Every structure is written in structure tokens, then in C-alpha cells.
Amino acid sequence: MKKMIICIICVFGIAYAEPENSTDATIKQESSPSNNVVQNTDPINTDSQNTASMPYDDFTAMMQNANASLNSAMAFAKMGDYGKALELFTQACRGGNAAGCFGSGLIYMYGMTTGVPEPDTAVKFYAQACAGGDNVACANLALAYDNGEGVKQDKAQAHELYAIACAGGDGLACTNLGWMYANGVGTNKDYAKAMEAYRAACTFGNDLGCYNLGLMTNTYNVYGMTKDKMGIVEMNYVACEQGDIVACGNLGYLYATGQEGAAQSYFYAAKYFTTACDGGYMQSCNNLGVLYDGGFGVKQNKARAIELFGLACEYGIQGACTNYSLMLDRGGLNNGGLNSLFGM
């Protein structure tokens, strides 16, 4: 619970932070949300007044009340009273405070009042916060569309929202935007834009963005490089981009284990394992099952893990057969030594 409280406080710190201006980090995208960004998300019913025709004094008073509600909500969240915090976050949201909408969304997304996540409600608050200019909320809404949580999965919509959040200074959004450009997911493949997005992510302090920028910088002119100048990660990256499924599986393994200088990331491991598994590389299906069993880099799904282990086992991956039996007998794997469960 303490970790959850700290997380909320950190998130709001980011939401209020003003990113430093950097010409190198600027991604040339529309920086303000448009109607089509949130068109697939139903609006939240609120009692908000029409501020366009509101007298200045009334508008000022309303915003002061909204800010007061937000401050009180954060105080209750720190104390662990999420019910009262939600009430005040919602009040701030109705008063026009985007951070209040985002706070409400977080509480619903993680089920902090009931113990049951409510992603359908959360994304509505995220959408309202994003439309109000909260870039962290835009990034969270992008993740929801990326993973199909609370909304129908829509990679193109996720790409658009990542671009908005990245332009507003969210490093994680920039990293995910770069990945989409590099892999042609939700948009056309564009290595130049991928590098630009990774450069922005690095500028905003995202370590994985810095790593990916370095990786792409070293492999951007692929055909002009000799093999002896490339590292293991770089060679697999280039080969995967050229359609080598085994290389995609190897790259997933390197991200999963952090070997050969790779920045450990279960999120990217899952993406590359998925590519390899879909292409028929069964070892990656087993590795992907490990991630689904523990909820590493993907939403935990025991049934999907069993399905993947069974598939890989049928094609002769002995480790997958063992994992399949463990899932049926014990309901899960022993994740104490996670790296030992992955194979190449």
C-alpha cells in the first residue's frame, strides 16, 4: 500500500513538472488533443459549468475550489483514504482540473477503493484529463489503447496519443512512440522518426529511450556496416528488422535477461517474443508463456500461459512441457529465478 501511495505522489509530481525546452527533443506532432483523439471514449457526466460564458470572478472562484479539492485529495491519498481521495479528485475534475480527472482515473484503474480494477471507468477520466492538457494522462490513455484495457485495442489511436504525450514531455510515451515507428505498429515504419522520438525520450530522462537511441544510431545505416563492428544486440536487432524470426526471439531473450549489455525490459521482451512466436519460433512461445504466467511486461493471464506452454511442448520444447505440467499441478511457475526460465 505504501508503494501505491508513493506511486500516486510521484505521478502527480510528474504531471505538474514543466519539461525543459530542447530543440533536439521536439517531435513535430500536434501538441494539443483534438476531438478525434478521444472520440471512442464516452464522456463522463459532470456538472461542470460552461466556462466560456462565465464571469471572470466566478471562473476564478471555481478554479480555486477545484485546486483546493485536488490538494485535499492528494492529502487523503497519502493517508491511504482512497474513498475520500476519489470523492475530492472527482470534485476537482468537475471543477475543470485535469489533474483531478487523472487522479480519479488512477484510483479506478487500480481498484484502490474496491479492490477491483475498473478500467472502463478509468479510461473515461484519462480521456477527460488528456483533453484538459495532462500529458501523463494522455500517456496512460495511450497504454490503454495499446493493450486494450478498458477500450477496444487500437494501435493507431495509441500511436496518436503517445505522440501527444511525448510532445508534452512524457519520456515513457516518447519511448513507446519510437518503438511504434521503428516497428511499423499503428503507423508506417519510419526509422528517422523513431530516432527522433527516442532522442526526446532520452532528453526527458527515460533510460530505455537512451538505450534504444544508441542502438538505432549504431544500426541506422545497416547496409554500410560490417558485422565485426556490431554487438550481439545490434546484430539481432538488424536481423529481426529484416524478418529473421529467430533473431527476434533472441532479441526478446536479451531484453528479458539483460544480457550482452541490453537494457532489461519485459515490455520489449514480450513484444519480440510475440513476433517470434507468431512466426513459428516455439522457444519464444515458451518464453512468452513465462511472462504471461508472472505478469511481466504483459497483463497476467494464466490461461494464455498454459496455452503457450502447451503449444511449445507439442513442438518438442521440453522446458515448455515442464512448465505446462507445473501450471496444471501448482497453478504457476516458481519465479524466484526468472532468468533461468527463459531459453534461446
BALOBA-1460 file (C-alpha; in Angstrom, 3 decimals):
// residues 344
<rec num="1" residu="m" x="0.000" y="0.000" z="0.000"/>
<rec num="2" residu="k" x="2.852" y="2.387" z="0.783"/>
<rec num="3" residu="k" x="4.287" y="1.718" z="-2.657"/>
<rec num="4" residu="m" x="0.936" y="2.598" z="-4.223"/>
<rec num="5" residu="i" x="0.791" y="5.874" z="-2.281"/>
<rec num="6" residu="i" x="4.311" y="6.789" z="-3.305"/>
<rec num="7" residu="c" x="3.423" y="5.971" z="-6.912"/>
<rec num="8" residu="i" x="0.478" y="8.379" z="-6.880"/>
<rec num="9" residu="i" x="2.569" y="11.162" z="-5.352"/>
<rec num="10" residu="c" x="5.322" y="10.621" z="-7.943"/>
<rec num="11" residu="v" x="2.835" y="10.612" z="-10.795"/>
<rec num="12" residu="f" x="1.344" y="13.907" z="-9.734"/>
<rec num="13" residu="g" x="4.822" y="15.348" z="-9.377"/>
<rec num="14" residu="i" x="5.427" y="14.481" z="-12.997"/>
<rec num="15" residu="a" x="2.079" y="15.877" z="-14.041"/>
<rec num="16" residu="y" x="2.969" y="19.273" z="-12.638"/>
<rec num="17" residu="a" x="6.577" y="19.342" z="-13.866"/>
<rec num="18" residu="e" x="7.448" y="21.723" z="-16.681"/>
<rec num="19" residu="p" x="9.693" y="19.928" z="-19.220"/>
<rec num="20" residu="e" x="12.811" y="21.719" z="-20.327"/>
<rec num="21" residu="n" x="12.708" y="23.098" z="-23.848"/>
<rec num="22" residu="s" x="15.030" y="21.308" z="-26.251"/>
<rec num="23" residu="t" x="15.125" y="21.727" z="-29.990"/>
<rec num="24" residu="d" x="16.657" y="18.264" z="-30.317"/>
<rec num="25" residu="a" x="13.801" y="16.710" z="-28.362"/>
<rec num="26" residu="t" x="10.931" y="18.359" z="-30.215"/>
<rec num="27" residu="i" x="8.745" y="15.885" z="-32.046"/>
<rec num="28" residu="k" x="6.800" y="17.603" z="-34.765"/>
<rec num="29" residu="q" x="3.336" y="16.397" z="-33.857"/>
<rec num="30" residu="e" x="0.133" y="18.195" z="-32.932"/>
<rec num="31" residu="s" x="0.713" y="19.056" z="-29.281"/>
<rec num="32" residu="s" x="-2.883" y="19.657" z="-28.213"/>
<rec num="33" residu="p" x="-5.537" y="16.931" z="-28.083"/>
<rec num="34" residu="s" x="-8.106" y="17.038" z="-30.858"/>
<rec num="35" residu="n" x="-11.630" y="15.661" z="-30.854"/>
<rec num="36" residu="n" x="-10.628" y="12.567" z="-32.787"/>
<rec num="37" residu="v" x="-8.127" y="11.607" z="-30.096"/>
<rec num="38" residu="v" x="-10.866" y="10.775" z="-27.601"/>
<rec num="39" residu="q" x="-13.779" y="10.098" z="-29.939"/>
<rec num="40" residu="n" x="-14.002" y="6.401" z="-28.983"/>
<rec num="41" residu="t" x="-14.321" y="7.115" z="-25.273"/>
<rec num="42" residu="d" x="-17.705" y="8.023" z="-23.819"/>
<rec num="43" residu="p" x="-17.721" y="11.316" z="-21.908"/>
<rec num="44" residu="i" x="-18.109" y="11.457" z="-18.151"/>
<rec num="45" residu="n" x="-21.281" y="13.072" z="-16.892"/>
<rec num="46" residu="t" x="-20.296" y="16.056" z="-14.785"/>
<rec num="47" residu="d" x="-21.953" y="19.216" z="-13.568"/>
<rec num="48" residu="s" x="-19.219" y="21.444" z="-14.992"/>
<rec num="49" residu="q" x="-20.384" y="24.887" z="-15.984"/>
<rec num="50" residu="n" x="-19.764" y="26.456" z="-19.376"/>
<rec num="51" residu="t" x="-16.647" y="28.431" z="-18.543"/>
<rec num="52" residu="a" x="-16.620" y="30.239" z="-21.885"/>
<rec num="53" residu="s" x="-19.525" y="32.483" z="-20.855"/>
<rec num="54" residu="m" x="-18.730" y="32.547" z="-17.138"/>
<rec num="55" residu="p" x="-17.881" y="35.888" z="-15.466"/>
<rec num="56" residu="y" x="-14.181" y="36.142" z="-14.587"/>
<rec num="57" residu="d" x="-14.741" y="36.235" z="-10.812"/>
<rec num="58" residu="d" x="-16.960" y="33.140" z="-10.915"/>
<rec num="59" residu="f" x="-14.467" y="31.277" z="-13.075"/>
<rec num="60" residu="t" x="-11.599" y="32.189" z="-10.740"/>
<rec num="61" residu="a" x="-13.567" y="31.030" z="-7.704"/>
<rec num="62" residu="m" x="-14.444" y="27.741" z="-9.404"/>
<rec num="63" residu="m" x="-10.808" y="27.042" z="-10.269"/>
<rec num="64" residu="q" x="-9.688" y="27.911" z="-6.749"/>
<rec num="65" residu="n" x="-12.239" y="25.449" z="-5.364"/>
<rec num="66" residu="a" x="-11.066" y="22.789" z="-7.815"/>
<rec num="67" residu="n" x="-7.439" y="23.306" z="-6.819"/>
<rec num="68" residu="a" x="-8.371" y="23.138" z="-3.138"/>
<rec num="69" residu="s" x="-10.201" y="19.851" z="-3.759"/>
<rec num="70" residu="l" x="-7.156" y="18.491" z="-5.589"/>
<rec num="71" residu="n" x="-4.800" y="19.375" z="-2.742"/>
<rec num="72" residu="s" x="-7.141" y="17.778" z="-0.216"/>
<rec num="73" residu="a" x="-7.488" y="14.675" z="-2.387"/>
<rec num="74" residu="m" x="-3.725" y="14.233" z="-2.513"/>
<rec num="75" residu="a" x="-3.537" y="14.578" z="1.257"/>
<rec num="76" residu="f" x="-6.148" y="11.840" z="1.754"/>
<rec num="77" residu="a" x="-4.354" y="9.633" z="-0.795"/>
<rec num="78" residu="k" x="-1.138" y="9.974" z="1.210"/>
<rec num="79" residu="m" x="-3.037" y="8.798" z="4.284"/>
<rec num="80" residu="g" x="-4.458" y="5.816" z="2.388"/>
<rec num="81" residu="d" x="-8.064" y="7.032" z="2.455"/>
<rec num="82" residu="y" x="-8.727" y="6.410" z="-1.237"/>
<rec num="83" residu="g" x="-12.504" y="6.673" z="-0.880"/>
<rec num="84" residu="k" x="-12.302" y="10.264" z="0.296"/>
<rec num="85" residu="a" x="-9.484" y="10.955" z="-2.163"/>
<rec num="86" residu="l" x="-11.655" y="9.736" z="-5.047"/>
<rec num="87" residu="e" x="-14.535" y="11.937" z="-3.930"/>
<rec num="88" residu="l" x="-12.291" y="15.003" z="-3.913"/>
<rec num="89" residu="f" x="-10.431" y="14.110" z="-7.124"/>
<rec num="90" residu="t" x="-13.811" y="13.811" z="-8.858"/>
<rec num="91" residu="q" x="-14.904" y="17.140" z="-7.389"/>
<rec num="92" residu="a" x="-11.727" y="18.765" z="-8.718"/>
<rec num="93" residu="c" x="-12.324" y="17.143" z="-12.097"/>
<rec num="94" residu="r" x="-15.835" y="18.556" z="-12.266"/>
<rec num="95" residu="g" x="-14.365" y="21.940" z="-11.472"/>
<rec num="96" residu="g" x="-12.171" y="21.772" z="-14.557"/>
<rec num="97" residu="n" x="-8.913" y="20.499" z="-13.022"/>
<rec num="98" residu="a" x="-7.313" y="17.950" z="-15.377"/>
<rec num="99" residu="a" x="-5.098" y="16.513" z="-12.632"/>
<rec num="100" residu="g" x="-8.248" y="15.764" z="-10.640"/>
<rec num="101" residu="c" x="-9.591" y="13.752" z="-13.571"/>
<rec num="102" residu="f" x="-6.291" y="11.890" z="-13.831"/>
<rec num="103" residu="g" x="-6.287" y="11.109" z="-10.102"/>
<rec num="104" residu="s" x="-9.791" y="9.694" z="-10.382"/>
<rec num="105" residu="g" x="-8.671" y="7.579" z="-13.318"/>
<rec num="106" residu="l" x="-5.725" y="6.140" z="-11.397"/>
<rec num="107" residu="i" x="-7.899" y="5.097" z="-8.472"/>
<rec num="108" residu="y" x="-10.393" y="3.376" z="-10.768"/>
<rec num="109" residu="m" x="-7.680" y="1.727" z="-12.896"/>
<rec num="110" residu="y" x="-6.029" y="0.088" z="-9.882"/>
<rec num="111" residu="g" x="-9.237" y="-0.587" z="-7.919"/>
<rec num="112" residu="m" x="-7.891" y="1.291" z="-4.920"/>
<rec num="113" residu="t" x="-11.283" y="1.768" z="-3.244"/>
<rec num="114" residu="t" x="-12.943" y="-1.571" z="-4.008"/>
<rec num="115" residu="g" x="-10.024" y="-3.869" z="-4.734"/>
<rec num="116" residu="v" x="-11.444" y="-4.452" z="-8.223"/>
<rec num="117" residu="p" x="-9.910" y="-2.518" z="-11.146"/>
<rec num="118" residu="e" x="-12.426" y="-0.600" z="-13.275"/>
<rec num="119" residu="p" x="-10.533" y="0.179" z="-16.493"/>
<rec num="120" residu="d" x="-13.706" y="1.134" z="-18.389"/>
<rec num="121" residu="t" x="-14.318" y="3.997" z="-15.960"/>
<rec num="122" residu="a" x="-10.631" y="4.841" z="-15.633"/>
<rec num="123" residu="v" x="-10.133" y="5.495" z="-19.344"/>
<rec num="124" residu="k" x="-13.042" y="7.941" z="-19.369"/>
<rec num="125" residu="f" x="-11.317" y="10.001" z="-16.709"/>
<rec num="126" residu="y" x="-7.968" y="9.644" z="-18.515"/>
<rec num="127" residu="a" x="-9.614" y="10.932" z="-21.705"/>
<rec num="128" residu="q" x="-11.041" y="13.965" z="-19.913"/>
<rec num="129" residu="a" x="-7.684" y="14.685" z="-18.253"/>
<rec num="130" residu="c" x="-5.851" y="14.286" z="-21.565"/>
<rec num="131" residu="a" x="-8.264" y="16.667" z="-23.286"/>
<rec num="132" residu="g" x="-7.569" y="19.102" z="-20.435"/>
<rec num="133" residu="g" x="-3.835" y="19.059" z="-21.146"/>
<rec num="134" residu="d" x="-2.490" y="16.441" z="-18.713"/>
<rec num="135" residu="n" x="0.240" y="14.698" z="-20.718"/>
<rec num="136" residu="v" x="0.728" y="11.856" z="-18.233"/>
<rec num="137" residu="a" x="-2.971" y="11.071" z="-18.591"/>
<rec num="138" residu="c" x="-2.521" y="11.045" z="-22.381"/>
<rec num="139" residu="a" x="0.309" y="8.527" z="-21.955"/>
<rec num="140" residu="n" x="-1.857" y="6.322" z="-19.704"/>
<rec num="141" residu="l" x="-4.729" y="6.545" z="-22.178"/>
<rec num="142" residu="a" x="-2.311" y="5.537" z="-24.944"/>
<rec num="143" residu="l" x="-1.271" y="2.479" z="-22.922"/>
<rec num="144" residu="a" x="-4.932" y="1.561" z="-22.501"/>
<rec num="145" residu="y" x="-5.471" y="1.652" z="-26.273"/>
<rec num="146" residu="d" x="-2.146" y="-0.119" z="-26.855"/>
<rec num="147" residu="n" x="-3.103" y="-3.034" z="-24.580"/>
<rec num="148" residu="g" x="-6.893" y="-2.977" z="-24.969"/>
<rec num="149" residu="e" x="-7.601" y="-2.172" z="-21.307"/>
<rec num="150" residu="g" x="-10.984" y="-0.518" z="-20.799"/>
<rec num="151" residu="v" x="-11.264" y="0.223" z="-24.530"/>
<rec num="152" residu="k" x="-11.049" y="-1.764" z="-27.749"/>
<rec num="153" residu="q" x="-7.399" y="-2.223" z="-28.709"/>
<rec num="154" residu="d" x="-6.439" y="0.392" z="-31.285"/>
<rec num="155" residu="k" x="-2.749" y="0.723" z="-32.138"/>
<rec num="156" residu="a" x="-3.283" y="3.760" z="-34.381"/>
<rec num="157" residu="q" x="-5.091" y="5.576" z="-31.571"/>
<rec num="158" residu="a" x="-2.319" y="4.594" z="-29.161"/>
<rec num="159" residu="h" x="0.264" y="5.998" z="-31.569"/>
<rec num="160" residu="e" x="-1.569" y="9.314" z="-31.801"/>
<rec num="161" residu="l" x="-1.868" y="9.607" z="-28.027"/>
<rec num="162" residu="y" x="1.780" y="8.664" z="-27.446"/>
<rec num="163" residu="a" x="2.721" y="11.442" z="-29.872"/>
<rec num="164" residu="i" x="0.678" y="13.987" z="-27.918"/>
<rec num="165" residu="a" x="2.084" y="12.878" z="-24.555"/>
<rec num="166" residu="c" x="5.623" y="12.817" z="-25.945"/>
<rec num="167" residu="a" x="5.286" y="16.323" z="-27.348"/>
<rec num="168" residu="g" x="4.206" y="17.359" z="-23.842"/>
<rec num="169" residu="g" x="7.338" y="15.918" z="-22.234"/>
<rec num="170" residu="d" x="6.448" y="12.363" z="-21.158"/>
<rec num="171" residu="g" x="9.572" y="10.206" z="-21.615"/>
<rec num="172" residu="l" x="7.810" y="6.834" z="-21.472"/>
<rec num="173" residu="a" x="5.390" y="7.955" z="-24.172"/>
<rec num="174" residu="c" x="8.322" y="9.016" z="-26.357"/>
<rec num="175" residu="t" x="9.972" y="5.615" z="-25.928"/>
<rec num="176" residu="n" x="6.796" y="3.765" z="-26.898"/>
<rec num="177" residu="l" x="6.255" y="6.171" z="-29.795"/>
<rec num="178" residu="g" x="9.763" y="5.410" z="-31.022"/>
<rec num="179" residu="w" x="9.101" y="1.676" z="-30.804"/>
<rec num="180" residu="m" x="5.944" y="2.055" z="-32.894"/>
<rec num="181" residu="y" x="7.803" y="3.981" z="-35.584"/>
<rec num="182" residu="a" x="10.704" y="1.508" z="-35.562"/>
<rec num="183" residu="n" x="8.394" y="-1.492" z="-35.932"/>
<rec num="184" residu="g" x="5.590" y="-0.017" z="-38.025"/>
<rec num="185" residu="v" x="2.923" y="-0.626" z="-35.376"/>
<rec num="186" residu="g" x="-0.037" y="1.756" z="-35.537"/>
<rec num="187" residu="t" x="1.770" y="3.831" z="-38.154"/>
<rec num="188" residu="n" x="4.122" y="3.485" z="-41.099"/>
<rec num="189" residu="k" x="7.643" y="2.309" z="-40.299"/>
<rec num="190" residu="d" x="9.949" y="5.333" z="-40.137"/>
<rec num="191" residu="y" x="13.424" y="4.936" z="-38.615"/>
<rec num="192" residu="a" x="14.138" y="8.678" z="-38.712"/>
<rec num="193" residu="k" x="11.025" y="9.445" z="-36.649"/>
<rec num="194" residu="a" x="11.842" y="6.545" z="-34.337"/>
<rec num="195" residu="m" x="15.262" y="8.034" z="-33.626"/>
<rec num="196" residu="e" x="13.700" y="11.455" z="-33.088"/>
<rec num="197" residu="a" x="11.246" y="10.015" z="-30.568"/>
<rec num="198" residu="y" x="13.984" y="8.059" z="-28.756"/>
<rec num="199" residu="r" x="16.108" y="11.216" z="-28.637"/>
<rec num="200" residu="a" x="13.200" y="13.035" z="-26.989"/>
<rec num="201" residu="a" x="12.718" y="10.172" z="-24.506"/>
<rec num="202" residu="c" x="16.399" y="10.296" z="-23.587"/>
<rec num="203" residu="t" x="16.252" y="14.073" z="-23.147"/>
<rec num="204" residu="f" x="13.291" y="13.633" z="-20.797"/>
<rec num="205" residu="g" x="15.264" y="11.144" z="-18.681"/>
<rec num="206" residu="n" x="13.943" y="7.774" z="-19.896"/>
<rec num="207" residu="d" x="16.829" y="5.289" z="-19.693"/>
<rec num="208" residu="l" x="15.335" y="2.807" z="-22.141"/>
<rec num="209" residu="g" x="14.815" y="5.619" z="-24.634"/>
<rec num="210" residu="c" x="18.520" y="6.475" z="-24.360"/>
<rec num="211" residu="y" x="19.472" y="2.842" z="-24.872"/>
<rec num="212" residu="n" x="17.222" y="2.446" z="-27.904"/>
<rec num="213" residu="l" x="18.566" y="5.685" z="-29.356"/>
<rec num="214" residu="g" x="22.094" y="4.325" z="-29.113"/>
<rec num="215" residu="l" x="21.036" y="1.031" z="-30.625"/>
<rec num="216" residu="m" x="19.335" y="2.679" z="-33.582"/>
<rec num="217" residu="t" x="22.179" y="5.145" z="-34.068"/>
<rec num="218" residu="n" x="24.609" y="2.234" z="-34.420"/>
<rec num="219" residu="t" x="22.404" y="0.292" z="-36.821"/>
<rec num="220" residu="y" x="20.638" y="3.042" z="-38.770"/>
<rec num="221" residu="n" x="22.854" y="2.680" z="-41.867"/>
<rec num="222" residu="v" x="22.666" y="-1.101" z="-41.757"/>
<rec num="223" residu="y" x="23.985" y="-1.829" z="-45.198"/>
<rec num="224" residu="g" x="27.081" y="0.312" z="-44.715"/>
<rec num="225" residu="m" x="28.254" y="-1.544" z="-41.605"/>
<rec num="226" residu="t" x="30.449" y="-4.600" z="-41.265"/>
<rec num="227" residu="k" x="29.499" y="-7.407" z="-38.909"/>
<rec num="228" residu="d" x="32.614" y="-7.065" z="-36.752"/>
<rec num="229" residu="k" x="31.593" y="-3.536" z="-35.735"/>
<rec num="230" residu="m" x="28.237" y="-4.662" z="-34.363"/>
<rec num="231" residu="g" x="27.438" y="-6.117" z="-30.945"/>
<rec num="232" residu="i" x="25.207" y="-9.126" z="-30.269"/>
<rec num="233" residu="v" x="22.160" y="-6.983" z="-29.529"/>
<rec num="234" residu="e" x="22.704" y="-4.863" z="-32.622"/>
<rec num="235" residu="m" x="23.115" y="-7.851" z="-34.931"/>
<rec num="236" residu="n" x="19.906" y="-9.444" z="-33.660"/>
<rec num="237" residu="y" x="18.073" y="-6.126" z="-33.896"/>
<rec num="238" residu="v" x="19.098" y="-5.668" z="-37.528"/>
<rec num="239" residu="a" x="18.307" y="-9.286" z="-38.417"/>
<rec num="240" residu="c" x="14.899" y="-9.093" z="-36.710"/>
<rec num="241" residu="e" x="14.069" y="-5.906" z="-38.607"/>
<rec num="242" residu="q" x="14.909" y="-7.755" z="-41.824"/>
<rec num="243" residu="g" x="12.452" y="-10.549" z="-40.963"/>
<rec num="244" residu="d" x="14.656" y="-13.112" z="-39.179"/>
<rec num="245" residu="i" x="12.220" y="-14.660" z="-36.664"/>
<rec num="246" residu="v" x="14.934" y="-16.433" z="-34.658"/>
<rec num="247" residu="a" x="16.745" y="-13.107" z="-34.262"/>
<rec num="248" residu="c" x="13.517" y="-11.571" z="-32.934"/>
<rec num="249" residu="g" x="13.362" y="-14.381" z="-30.386"/>
<rec num="250" residu="n" x="16.997" y="-13.804" z="-29.457"/>
<rec num="251" residu="l" x="16.341" y="-10.093" z="-29.042"/>
<rec num="252" residu="g" x="13.411" y="-10.855" z="-26.747"/>
<rec num="253" residu="y" x="15.684" y="-13.108" z="-24.682"/>
<rec num="254" residu="l" x="18.320" y="-10.360" z="-24.398"/>
<rec num="255" residu="y" x="15.715" y="-7.818" z="-23.252"/>
<rec num="256" residu="a" x="14.226" y="-10.338" z="-20.795"/>
<rec num="257" residu="t" x="17.557" y="-11.245" z="-19.181"/>
<rec num="258" residu="g" x="19.519" y="-8.024" z="-19.645"/>
<rec num="259" residu="q" x="22.441" y="-9.934" z="-21.179"/>
<rec num="260" residu="e" x="25.049" y="-8.645" z="-23.643"/>
<rec num="261" residu="g" x="24.532" y="-5.068" z="-22.465"/>
<rec num="262" residu="a" x="20.825" y="-4.955" z="-23.265"/>
<rec num="263" residu="a" x="18.641" y="-2.762" z="-21.063"/>
<rec num="264" residu="q" x="16.355" y="-5.251" z="-19.296"/>
<rec num="265" residu="s" x="12.745" y="-4.646" z="-20.271"/>
<rec num="266" residu="y" x="9.999" y="-7.254" z="-20.001"/>
<rec num="267" residu="f" x="7.755" y="-4.933" z="-22.020"/>
<rec num="268" residu="y" x="10.042" y="-5.138" z="-25.056"/>
<rec num="269" residu="a" x="10.855" y="-8.791" z="-24.383"/>
<rec num="270" residu="a" x="7.145" y="-9.567" z="-24.664"/>
<rec num="271" residu="k" x="6.855" y="-7.693" z="-27.946"/>
<rec num="272" residu="y" x="9.767" y="-9.511" z="-29.576"/>
<rec num="273" residu="f" x="8.782" y="-12.904" z="-28.130"/>
<rec num="274" residu="t" x="5.303" y="-12.344" z="-29.590"/>
<rec num="275" residu="t" x="6.746" y="-11.568" z="-33.025"/>
<rec num="276" residu="a" x="8.910" y="-14.691" z="-32.925"/>
<rec num="277" residu="c" x="6.158" y="-16.940" z="-31.550"/>
<rec num="278" residu="d" x="3.679" y="-15.729" z="-34.171"/>
<rec num="279" residu="g" x="6.327" y="-16.540" z="-36.756"/>
<rec num="280" residu="g" x="6.599" y="-20.133" z="-35.540"/>
<rec num="281" residu="y" x="9.682" y="-19.991" z="-33.284"/>
<rec num="282" residu="m" x="8.446" y="-22.223" z="-30.464"/>
<rec num="283" residu="q" x="11.117" y="-21.373" z="-27.885"/>
<rec num="284" residu="s" x="9.770" y="-17.828" z="-27.893"/>
<rec num="285" residu="c" x="6.254" y="-19.168" z="-27.303"/>
<rec num="286" residu="n" x="7.570" y="-20.834" z="-24.144"/>
<rec num="287" residu="n" x="9.345" y="-17.632" z="-23.094"/>
<rec num="288" residu="l" x="6.212" y="-15.606" z="-23.722"/>
<rec num="289" residu="g" x="4.286" y="-18.046" z="-21.542"/>
<rec num="290" residu="v" x="6.696" y="-17.313" z="-18.676"/>
<rec num="291" residu="l" x="5.886" y="-13.607" z="-18.993"/>
<rec num="292" residu="y" x="2.126" y="-14.218" z="-19.051"/>
<rec num="293" residu="d" x="2.326" y="-16.501" z="-16.012"/>
<rec num="294" residu="g" x="4.018" y="-13.863" z="-13.887"/>
<rec num="295" residu="g" x="2.529" y="-10.752" z="-15.474"/>
<rec num="296" residu="f" x="5.929" y="-9.444" z="-16.561"/>
<rec num="297" residu="g" x="5.650" y="-6.866" z="-19.342"/>
<rec num="298" residu="v" x="2.117" y="-8.068" z="-20.099"/>
<rec num="299" residu="k" x="-1.167" y="-8.311" z="-18.221"/>
<rec num="300" residu="q" x="-1.080" y="-11.548" z="-16.213"/>
<rec num="301" residu="n" x="-3.036" y="-14.291" z="-17.970"/>
<rec num="302" residu="k" x="-2.592" y="-17.835" z="-16.642"/>
<rec num="303" residu="a" x="-4.821" y="-19.361" z="-19.318"/>
<rec num="304" residu="r" x="-2.738" y="-17.777" z="-22.072"/>
<rec num="305" residu="a" x="0.445" y="-19.051" z="-20.395"/>
<rec num="306" residu="i" x="-0.896" y="-22.627" z="-20.335"/>
<rec num="307" residu="e" x="-1.904" y="-22.321" z="-23.994"/>
<rec num="308" residu="l" x="1.584" y="-21.146" z="-24.996"/>
<rec num="309" residu="f" x="3.354" y="-23.818" z="-22.950"/>
<rec num="310" residu="g" x="1.133" y="-26.492" z="-24.470"/>
<rec num="311" residu="l" x="1.814" y="-25.251" z="-27.992"/>
<rec num="312" residu="a" x="5.591" y="-25.164" z="-27.499"/>
<rec num="313" residu="c" x="5.523" y="-28.588" z="-25.814"/>
<rec num="314" residu="e" x="3.742" y="-30.126" z="-28.808"/>
<rec num="315" residu="y" x="6.629" y="-28.938" z="-30.971"/>
<rec num="316" residu="g" x="9.274" y="-30.531" z="-28.780"/>
<rec num="317" residu="i" x="10.354" y="-27.783" z="-26.361"/>
<rec num="318" residu="q" x="10.982" y="-29.848" z="-23.208"/>
<rec num="319" residu="g" x="11.081" y="-26.832" z="-20.905"/>
<rec num="320" residu="a" x="7.618" y="-25.895" z="-22.124"/>
<rec num="321" residu="c" x="6.331" y="-29.382" z="-21.263"/>
<rec num="322" residu="t" x="7.708" y="-28.993" z="-17.743"/>
<rec num="323" residu="n" x="6.134" y="-25.552" z="-17.435"/>
<rec num="324" residu="y" x="2.806" y="-26.881" z="-18.723"/>
<rec num="325" residu="s" x="2.780" y="-29.575" z="-16.021"/>
<rec num="326" residu="l" x="3.709" y="-27.077" z="-13.307"/>
<rec num="327" residu="m" x="0.878" y="-24.786" z="-14.351"/>
<rec num="328" residu="l" x="-1.659" y="-27.615" z="-14.131"/>
<rec num="329" residu="d" x="-0.299" y="-29.055" z="-10.868"/>
<rec num="330" residu="r" x="0.600" y="-25.862" z="-8.971"/>
<rec num="331" residu="g" x="-1.148" y="-23.096" z="-10.855"/>
<rec num="332" residu="g" x="2.079" y="-21.270" z="-11.652"/>
<rec num="333" residu="l" x="5.849" y="-21.367" z="-12.033"/>
<rec num="334" residu="n" x="8.480" y="-20.608" z="-9.431"/>
<rec num="335" residu="n" x="9.510" y="-17.088" z="-10.450"/>
<rec num="336" residu="g" x="12.301" y="-16.850" z="-7.904"/>
<rec num="337" residu="g" x="14.950" y="-17.362" z="-10.593"/>
<rec num="338" residu="l" x="13.107" y="-15.833" z="-13.516"/>
<rec num="339" residu="n" x="16.052" y="-15.661" z="-15.921"/>
<rec num="340" residu="s" x="16.575" y="-19.423" z="-15.672"/>
<rec num="341" residu="l" x="13.096" y="-19.977" z="-17.121"/>
<rec num="342" residu="f" x="13.948" y="-18.330" z="-20.440"/>
<rec num="343" residu="g" x="15.658" y="-20.150" z="-23.287"/>
<rec num="344" residu="m" x="17.171" y="-19.259" z="-26.651"/>
